[in-house]
Amino acid sequence: MKKLGLFLLPLLLFLLVSVFLLQGLFSDPTARQSSLLNRPVPEFSLADVMDDSVRYGPEVFAGEVTLLNVWGTWCVTCAYELPFLTGLREQGVRIVGLYYEQDLDPDFGAKSVSQIRQDIHKTLGQWGNPYAFNIFDQQRSLSLDLGVSGAPETFLIDAEGKIRLHHIGDVNERVWQEKFLPVYEQVSDNVAALKESGE
Amino acid sequence: MRWYAGLLLILSLSPSLQAVQEVYEFDKPAQREVFQRLSENLRCPKCQNQNIADSNALVSQDMKRKVYELIKKGYSEQQVIDYMKQRYGDFVYYQPPLNPLTLMLWMGPVLFMGLVLVVLIRRRKTQEKGFDKAMLAKAEKWLEDDK
């Protein structure tokens, strides 16, 4: 009996460690829960990237389910996901861009606003334009408040302006089907139900 | 020797040595200490394992700047940590809080030490049992004989 235990115990330990490490192989180290989940979008007042006189606040998310996509023309993966996002827009998904510029930072060398606008025109002309409009987060203050770590990142915001999903990395067919669609359908039902009860 | 001097020259001209380091100035040395400690204990959300002091990622620079602003505004160390946690989650601070998710992390070492203690005590007991009276008597006898 004792000998059996001496044999089984290391085997059991080995199996436990193996399962634990095997899990690690398939886990995504960048995936983590946003601490802003189910909370409203933080306060902000920022200009449109194309027009300084147009300003946006959190109210732009009221009444409509929106994808908020953090991007920049300097970001290669962002350009890569533009065609897919444009496809979503054609299906009726509202997408708002949160644009930030790496090159505007003095640490990375300066780039003028008109140069940025030109680059945006070029990029969107080439890969498709999924955006209803783009919020210009020049100081990256809203990005910091949203817990953005880089680009691309995408938030799903419900009709009440609450954050329901925070995805780090590009949105593609697989991510959309597995991660976004279930939540999107759920909050869209909400909107439909709200409209019905309002009538 | 000449090639060595040339190499040194090239190295000294490389841009990494001339990289602009942002300078944060404080009125009080205590504030500077807090800043130092915070930038060493806040974790860069973009990198896999670097604090914001070591990281050159854009987000780390933004966070450092924010930490500086907040300290200047009179935030305490804990208030700055909470500010960052609110945005980037518990991940952002190197000291994990005690919650159901991290329970194993905190209790693991204690459990392990407890286990070792139990094993040690049990072994001690079986060893003590091994010295029975007959053996002791035999040993005594040998000692007597040696005299």
Interface residues (C-beta under 8 A of the other chain):
Chain A: P29 R32 Q33 S34 S35 L36 Q102 D105 P106 D107 F108 R140 S143 L144 D145 L146 G147 V148 S149 G150
Chain B: V20 E22 P45 K46 Q48 A57 L58 V59 Q61 D62 M63 K66 K85 Q86 R87 Y88 G89 D90 F91
